[in-house]
């Protein structure tokens, strides 16, 4: 646990950054689809455009930006670091540059945005169609098997060729289609729309007896698919290694771990709501939904915006019993084993705090499915008086706990101490529970100490990095 909270940082300081290995050196125009991107910019009449690259493609950012400016005449701004996950469109950073549109490069979660026009350019990774076809035949020797083919977005451009190879042999095969943004209107009956994928299942008789074949490397996307469609057997083909396999990840074991976190959320009295996205549509609505849910459950909640969460950041909030992360569908399943407090998803918090929601075996990683009008929304039941509530026992601590909803908020400070004198001018300030907790700490951060520190002119400081400042040897 100690290594999760501290390190000497030597590995990060001495790490060398090489060129991006994902983009072929001689075909930048094809890999980054310069023609389609330029047509998008010119067609929209955009004069300022933000280019968002993941870390592994940043080596090509300057070249791509220069070519795009030459082709469109528009100003290009490279977003070098994302506020949250690189798979999400960073609308906040784009607005800081005054951009009118965003070109998002690399893998994407395809979460819909509302503020700026976005063009996704995944980067056309190569795929050995022949090897993938042979692997599929080995994994599914029965030609009548009902299979849904999914793929990582970087291989979407070659799914048409794979479909031509397999459809004549497998009459019950369905290929998903990548859809950027929310299509207008609800999905028609017999069609699935999730995670930016769309595919019909009416001809297959539903998903309950279908197998899933995923083209792509192991990662967050595959994990999210397997948890959501946990009743379907999964197989995969990794184009980087050319190997296929039946996914042996014990989904039930993973679900048991998640259900344990649900029990921890039921025991929690103080919940920290982590803002993990500022660009996915509906994040403000789900924040309000979670706050109301926690208020009705008699739990105290705080909204925290800490950027990309890590153990050291969240360890500063000792008063929080558990965190809930509001992020895109791919980043919401955060492994919290190294964190001081567990981190759950909005769906898991609903399982813990909404008595009307029962575990059915279905799992939802997209928080928008929980909002009113969505497919998985469950209304909160009426409040129950404490005297009539059914007693509940924690499976972790063995203690009695409240499992009913109430109409009153979580306990706050007594009214007599809710206001206090702020300074000598008798200005009044409200003391929140969080502020009162911080007042009790022995260390509360840096203090200004106005008038106590002598004023001095600016002087030349040290130069270099902390482990080896320039001229440090000469000073000794």
VOGU-3710 file (C-alpha; in Angstrom, 3 decimals, decimal comma):
1> xxxxxxxxxx> 0,000/0,000/0,000  2,891/2,368/0,679  3,971/2,369/-2,946  0,512/3,544/-3,984  0,876/6,741/-1,954  4,531/7,605/-2,490  7,487/6,962/-4,769  10,761/8,680/-5,520  9,617/9,418/-9,094  12,969/8,365/-10,546
11> xxxxxxxxxx> 11,335/6,056/-13,098  9,161/8,864/-14,428  12,034/11,337/-14,559  14,366/9,011/-16,437  11,788/7,482/-18,812  12,533/8,215/-22,469  9,678/8,987/-24,831  10,022/7,407/-28,239  8,000/7,954/-31,410  4,424/6,721/-31,536
21> xxxxxxxxxx> 4,364/3,111/-32,601  0,678/3,092/-33,496  0,900/5,267/-36,609  2,782/4,026/-39,678  5,614/6,368/-40,452  4,955/6,636/-44,171  1,166/6,964/-44,259  0,124/9,729/-41,896  -2,489/10,991/-44,368  -4,212/7,622/-44,429
31> xxxxxxxxxx> -3,834/6,802/-40,747  -5,217/10,167/-39,614  -7,696/10,462/-42,523  -6,554/13,958/-43,433  -8,996/14,258/-46,318  -12,070/13,451/-44,207  -10,889/15,706/-41,387  -10,220/18,625/-43,749  -13,653/18,194/-45,343  -15,248/18,296/-41,874
41> xxxxxxxxxx> -13,463/21,558/-41,002  -14,181/23,250/-44,313  -17,790/22,026/-44,398  -18,497/23,465/-40,956  -16,714/26,733/-41,643  -14,657/26,361/-38,472  -11,810/28,843/-37,955  -10,433/27,402/-34,696  -10,222/23,643/-34,171  -8,849/21,637/-31,246
51> xxxxxxxxxx> -6,896/18,457/-31,977  -7,042/15,919/-29,131  -4,416/13,152/-29,153  -3,793/10,321/-26,693  -0,295/10,110/-25,206  0,867/7,407/-27,617  0,082/9,598/-30,663  1,370/12,959/-29,413  4,606/12,532/-31,386  2,632/13,134/-34,598
61> xxxxxxxxxx> 0,584/16,065/-33,260  2,738/18,891/-34,652  2,925/17,331/-38,119  -0,799/16,652/-38,265  -1,639/20,161/-37,056  0,628/21,772/-39,672  -0,886/19,725/-42,505  -4,408/20,453/-41,329  -3,717/24,197/-41,201  -2,287/24,090/-44,715
71> xxxxxxxxxx> -5,295/22,138/-46,013  -8,039/24,168/-44,311  -6,627/27,599/-43,456  -8,020/27,214/-39,916  -6,056/27,553/-36,683  -5,265/24,221/-35,018  -4,718/23,837/-31,269  -3,212/20,627/-29,893  -4,622/19,454/-26,554  -1,541/17,900/-25,015
81> xxxxxxxxxx> -3,113/16,623/-21,809  -6,687/15,595/-21,101  -8,603/16,579/-17,989  -9,910/13,035/-17,561  -9,680/9,907/-19,745  -8,238/10,315/-23,240  -11,143/8,307/-24,667  -13,546/11,165/-23,795  -13,740/14,404/-25,755  -12,187/17,149/-23,617
91> xxxxxxxxxx> -14,635/19,955/-24,317  -13,369/21,993/-21,360  -9,819/22,255/-22,720  -11,176/22,961/-26,214  -13,300/25,831/-24,897  -10,266/27,307/-23,141  -8,679/27,682/-26,573  -11,884/29,123/-28,035  -12,214/26,162/-30,410  -15,352/25,800/-32,495
101> xxxxxxxxxx> -14,943/22,053/-33,089  -12,846/19,096/-31,932  -10,968/16,455/-33,911  -10,609/13,498/-31,548  -7,843/11,045/-32,516  -7,292/7,524/-31,274  -9,497/5,098/-29,320  -12,773/6,590/-28,089  -15,597/5,587/-25,774  -18,043/7,345/-28,163
111> xxxxxxxxxx> -19,914/9,023/-25,320  -22,164/11,722/-26,796  -21,237/15,400/-26,378  -23,509/18,408/-26,398  -21,407/21,576/-26,660  -19,075/21,268/-29,652  -19,161/19,426/-32,993  -16,824/16,427/-32,841  -15,232/14,254/-35,519  -13,755/10,961/-34,324
121> xxxxxxxxxx> -10,709/9,675/-36,169  -9,800/6,361/-34,629  -6,611/5,617/-36,539  -6,893/2,763/-38,987  -4,967/-0,086/-37,444  -4,127/-3,044/-39,735  -5,898/-6,388/-39,322  -4,930/-9,757/-40,780  -8,326/-10,719/-42,215  -7,239/-14,223/-43,167
131> xxxxxxxxxx> -5,852/-15,024/-39,710  -8,907/-13,540/-37,999  -11,221/-15,623/-40,198  -9,314/-18,825/-39,404  -9,461/-18,064/-35,687  -13,195/-17,489/-35,875  -13,703/-20,864/-37,573  -11,632/-22,574/-34,869  -13,603/-20,960/-32,053  -16,994/-21,594/-33,664
141> xxxxxxxxxx> -16,899/-24,875/-35,582  -20,717/-25,062/-35,627  -21,816/-23,006/-38,622  -25,278/-22,454/-37,102  -23,919/-20,657/-34,046  -25,537/-17,305/-33,359  -22,712/-14,786/-32,967  -22,493/-11,015/-32,612  -19,168/-9,566/-33,803  -17,872/-6,544/-31,900
151> xxxxxxxxxx> -14,620/-4,707/-32,488  -12,386/-2,048/-31,077  -13,001/1,227/-32,896  -9,512/1,187/-34,456  -10,511/-1,919/-36,468  -13,959/-0,734/-37,516  -12,735/0,183/-41,012  -12,033/-3,476/-41,918  -15,140/-5,087/-40,424  -16,799/-4,981/-43,849
161> xxxxxxxxxx> -14,107/-7,254/-45,292  -14,433/-9,674/-42,373  -18,200/-9,707/-42,875  -17,794/-10,696/-46,519  -15,582/-13,599/-45,470  -17,827/-15,010/-42,728  -21,423/-14,269/-43,729  -21,584/-16,906/-46,510  -20,531/-19,607/-44,009  -22,408/-18,424/-40,907
171> xxxxxxxxxx> -26,066/-17,528/-41,607  -26,676/-16,466/-37,980  -23,857/-13,950/-37,640  -24,452/-10,245/-36,969  -21,845/-7,459/-37,209  -22,110/-4,383/-35,019  -21,745/-0,935/-36,505  -19,893/1,956/-34,852  -22,161/4,963/-34,302  -20,712/8,305/-33,202
181> xxxxxxxxxx> -23,145/10,259/-31,054  -26,708/9,418/-30,116  -28,903/8,476/-33,104  -32,190/10,403/-33,172  -35,068/8,724/-31,385  -35,130/5,528/-29,334  -33,793/2,247/-30,646  -36,422/0,251/-32,552  -37,522/-3,114/-31,129  -35,022/-5,856/-31,809
191> xxxxxxxxxx> -32,025/-3,514/-32,023  -29,277/-2,885/-29,474  -27,621/0,515/-29,086  -24,905/0,632/-26,456  -21,316/1,839/-26,122  -21,457/3,499/-29,545  -22,356/0,176/-31,187  -25,549/-0,702/-32,983  -26,683/-4,139/-34,168  -29,986/-5,987/-34,742
201> xxxxxxxxxx> -30,826/-9,041/-32,637  -34,397/-9,714/-33,724  -33,294/-12,307/-36,278  -31,186/-13,999/-33,591  -34,069/-14,255/-31,138  -32,476/-11,872/-28,650  -29,119/-11,822/-26,900  -29,742/-14,456/-24,241  -28,423/-17,355/-26,356  -25,893/-15,465/-28,486
211> xxxxxxxxxx> -22,112/-15,651/-28,371  -19,922/-12,555/-28,640  -16,758/-12,344/-30,720  -14,561/-9,322/-30,027  -11,805/-8,085/-32,350  -9,285/-6,117/-30,307  -6,881/-6,280/-27,399  -7,860/-6,920/-23,821  -8,840/-3,700/-22,123  -11,541/-1,570/-20,555
221> xxxxxxxxxx> -13,855/-1,820/-23,562  -13,891/-5,619/-23,482  -14,372/-5,662/-19,704  -17,329/-3,305/-19,985  -18,890/-5,474/-22,713  -18,458/-8,646/-20,673  -19,992/-7,184/-17,526  -22,928/-5,687/-19,396  -23,677/-8,796/-21,466  -22,538/-11,195/-18,753
231> xxxxxxxxxx> -24,893/-13,978/-19,871  -23,219/-14,277/-23,272  -20,037/-16,351/-23,752  -17,207/-14,217/-25,116  -14,287/-14,979/-27,399  -11,725/-12,560/-28,749  -9,028/-12,105/-31,369  -6,059/-9,881/-30,623  -4,736/-8,434/-33,910  -1,426/-7,456/-32,305
241> xxxxxxxxxx> -0,547/-11,063/-31,426  -2,674/-12,861/-34,017  -4,100/-15,131/-31,304  -7,684/-15,920/-30,430  -9,094/-17,323/-27,215  -12,223/-17,980/-25,260  -12,348/-15,324/-22,598  -11,617/-17,059/-19,316  -12,182/-13,999/-17,151  -14,499/-15,205/-14,430
251> xxxxxxxxxx> -17,248/-12,636/-14,829  -19,138/-14,014/-11,842  -16,031/-13,486/-9,728  -15,751/-9,922/-10,989  -19,428/-9,381/-10,256  -18,977/-10,766/-6,740  -16,264/-8,183/-6,166  -18,595/-5,444/-7,396  -21,454/-6,712/-5,209  -19,116/-6,624/-2,213
261> xxxxxxxxxx> -18,561/-2,932/-2,973  -22,345/-2,478/-3,032  -22,447/-3,809/0,526  -19,707/-1,342/1,493  -21,803/1,458/-0,009  -24,786/0,404/2,128  -22,620/0,751/5,247  -21,183/4,138/4,240  -22,387/7,299/5,975  -20,350/9,854/3,981
271> xxxxxxxxxx> -20,071/9,485/0,190  -17,783/11,440/-2,111  -19,137/11,949/-5,640  -16,122/12,089/-7,966  -16,618/14,099/-11,144  -14,828/11,979/-13,748  -16,072/13,776/-16,847  -17,140/17,250/-17,908  -17,939/16,366/-21,501  -20,310/13,387/-21,490
281> xxxxxxxxxx> -23,894/14,489/-21,985  -26,047/14,100/-18,889  -23,299/14,233/-16,261  -24,926/17,172/-14,441  -28,247/15,350/-14,341  -26,697/12,217/-12,842  -24,824/14,298/-10,241  -28,118/15,784/-9,102  -29,737/12,347/-9,202  -27,041/10,850/-6,972
291> xxxxxxxxxx> -27,201/13,732/-4,508  -30,960/13,311/-4,138  -30,578/9,540/-3,805  -28,014/9,935/-1,015  -30,095/12,603/0,723  -33,134/10,319/0,757  -30,960/7,462/2,034  -29,787/9,590/4,972  -26,174/9,755/3,791  -24,006/12,856/3,592
301> xxxxxxxxxx> -22,463/13,590/0,187  -19,761/15,855/-1,227  -19,032/16,546/-4,887  -15,284/16,398/-5,613  -13,535/17,463/-8,820  -9,949/16,194/-8,578  -9,158/15,466/-12,229  -7,812/11,968/-12,776  -8,247/10,165/-9,436  -5,295/8,434/-7,813
311> xxxxxxxxxx> -4,703/7,008/-4,318  -2,711/10,017/-3,103  -5,423/12,528/-4,065  -8,335/10,637/-2,541  -6,417/9,830/0,647  -6,805/13,515/1,589  -10,525/12,976/2,237  -10,415/10,796/5,335  -13,988/11,658/6,318  -15,347/9,963/3,163
321> xxxxxxxxxx> -16,340/6,312/3,620  -16,743/5,480/-0,077  -16,510/7,230/-3,449  -18,775/7,001/-6,495  -17,166/7,827/-9,850  -19,228/9,581/-12,528  -17,334/8,852/-15,740  -17,831/7,391/-19,199  -18,787/3,740/-19,599  -15,174/2,635/-20,141
331> xxxxxxxxxx> -13,590/4,534/-17,238  -16,282/3,988/-14,615  -14,978/0,505/-13,677  -11,974/1,711/-11,695  -9,946/-0,852/-9,780  -9,881/0,604/-6,280  -7,770/-2,099/-4,633  -4,868/0,350/-4,110  -7,099/3,166/-2,841  -7,674/4,033/0,804
341> xxxxxxxxxx> -11,456/3,936/0,249  -13,466/1,876/-2,284  -14,803/3,408/-5,492  -18,158/2,295/-6,902  -20,159/3,099/-10,026  -23,465/5,032/-10,076  -25,340/1,781/-10,753  -23,750/0,113/-7,733  -24,674/3,091/-5,563  -28,262/2,757/-6,743
351> xxxxxxxxxx> -28,244/-0,923/-5,817  -27,120/0,097/-2,349  -29,434/3,061/-1,730  -32,578/2,496/-3,807  -34,738/-0,216/-2,178  -36,850/-0,466/-5,342  -33,886/-1,602/-7,431  -33,096/-5,293/-7,210  -30,173/-7,258/-8,600  -31,375/-9,058/-11,744
361> xxxxxxxxxx> -28,052/-10,154/-13,214  -27,919/-7,180/-15,576  -25,120/-4,663/-15,152  -25,066/-1,057/-16,390  -21,847/0,895/-16,852  -23,409/3,884/-18,675  -24,769/6,278/-16,049  -27,259/7,719/-18,551  -29,221/4,450/-18,350  -30,154/5,374/-14,762
371> xxxxxxxxxx> -31,705/8,758/-15,512  -35,491/9,303/-15,777  -36,807/8,094/-19,112  -33,852/5,753/-19,710  -34,038/1,976/-20,071  -32,828/1,172/-16,535  -34,400/3,987/-14,520  -36,161/2,923/-11,302  -38,223/5,439/-9,358  -37,497/5,907/-5,666
381> xxxxxxxxxx> -40,231/4,393/-3,482  -42,150/6,500/-0,943  -40,464/7,254/2,342  -41,069/4,807/5,191  -41,192/5,922/8,850  -38,294/4,598/10,886  -40,672/2,729/13,199  -42,109/0,762/10,273  -38,829/0,048/8,491  -37,697/-3,528/8,112
391> xxxxxxxxxx> -34,452/-4,019/10,072  -31,349/-4,718/8,047  -28,005/-6,184/9,128  -24,680/-5,408/7,465  -23,048/-8,456/5,949  -19,609/-6,929/6,633  -19,818/-5,485/10,142  -22,830/-7,413/11,477  -24,338/-4,183/12,791  -27,896/-2,914/12,335
401> xxxxxxxxxx> -28,327/-0,201/9,744  -31,085/1,851/8,174  -32,273/0,476/4,842  -35,253/2,774/4,259  -35,635/6,129/2,539  -36,412/9,247/4,519  -37,765/12,672/3,604  -35,306/14,601/5,770  -31,696/15,273/4,735  -28,615/13,774/6,330
411> xxxxxxxxxx> -27,836/15,088/9,816  -26,281/18,524/9,735  -24,833/20,783/12,407  -27,264/22,105/15,050  -28,916/25,416/14,067  -27,203/27,227/16,954  -23,753/26,575/15,453  -24,640/26,809/11,765  -23,512/30,460/11,698  -20,321/31,847/13,191
421> xxxxxxxxxx> -18,418/35,134/13,189  -15,983/35,219/10,308  -13,831/38,196/11,326  -13,782/41,322/13,482  -16,286/43,095/11,213  -18,943/40,671/12,485  -19,508/39,207/9,048  -21,374/35,923/9,299  -20,363/32,762/7,443  -22,080/29,413/7,329
431> xxxxxxxxxx> -20,018/26,498/8,658  -20,553/23,353/6,620  -19,894/19,861/8,009  -16,870/19,581/5,704  -15,477/22,878/6,964  -15,969/21,871/10,582  -14,120/18,630/9,943  -11,201/20,486/8,339  -11,098/22,861/11,319  -10,436/19,869/13,564
441> xxxxxxxxxx> -7,381/18,765/11,582  -3,947/19,557/12,950  -2,666/20,429/9,451  -4,910/22,302/7,008  -2,573/23,163/4,158  -0,579/26,297/3,399  -1,543/29,490/5,198  -1,122/33,014/3,858  0,159/34,618/7,127  -0,372/38,133/5,766
451> xxxxxxxxxx> 1,864/40,704/7,420  4,017/38,077/9,100  6,339/37,206/6,215  8,935/39,851/5,240  8,710/41,202/1,696  11,728/40,552/-0,525  12,647/41,123/-4,137  12,463/38,304/-6,655  15,678/36,316/-6,876  17,024/33,762/-9,332
461> xxxxxxxxxx> 16,025/30,274/-8,197  17,467/26,885/-8,943  17,178/25,343/-12,380  16,816/21,705/-13,358  14,986/18,817/-11,773  14,751/17,996/-8,096  17,204/15,085/-8,128  19,906/17,018/-9,994  19,750/20,839/-10,008  22,155/22,669/-12,304
471> xxxxxx> 25,444/23,698/-10,617  24,469/21,734/-7,518  27,874/20,026/-7,432  29,702/23,392/-7,566  27,723/24,695/-4,577  28,833/21,735/-2,490
//
